[in-house]
C-alpha cells in the first residue's frame, strides 16, 4: 500500500511521471476496454481519453487508499457507460479475447490450455457485464478487493461477494458445458 501511495504522491507532485504510469497500465487498460467495446480504435481512443482526464484531475485528486490504476479503471468504466448510452452500441465478441498461450512448455499442456480457453470464452460472454467486469479486474487486471471496490463504486466486502458469486456462476456454467 505504501508503494502505491508513494507513486501517487510522485505523480501528483510531478505529472511528468504519468509516462511511467502509462507504460505499466495502458496495455492492461486497453485490453479491459477492448473486451467491452469490441473495436480496437474505440478502445485506443478511450484509453487516451482516460489518461487526459487523469491529467486534468490530477491537481484535485486526493489519496483514498487505493492505487491510481483503480482511478483509471473507474474513469474508463464511466467512459464505457457514456459510450454505451451515446448510441446504443452493441458489444462484439472478439476471436482473440483469449489469445493462444505462447510458451516453450510441453506442447500437450499448451494444447489443453488452448482448448480450455476456447471453452471458457463463450461461457464468460454469457455472464452479466458486472460479473465479467469483476472477474476481469480480479484475474486479468490483478486488482485487490479494495481497488475493485473503488473501480465499481462499492464497499470492499461487496466486491468480495461479487468475485465469489461471479466465480461460482462461471464454475456452474463451465461444468454444465464440460
Secondary structure, DSSP 8 states (H G I E B T S, - for coil): -HHHHHHHHHHHH-GGGHHHHHHHHHHHHHHHHHHHH--HHHHHHHHHHHHHHHHHHGGG----SS-HHHHHHHHHHHHHHHHHHHH-------TTTT-----SS-HHHHHHHHHHHHHHHHHHHHS-HHHHHHHIIIIIS---HHHHHHHHTS-HHHHHHHHHHHHHHHHHHHHHH-
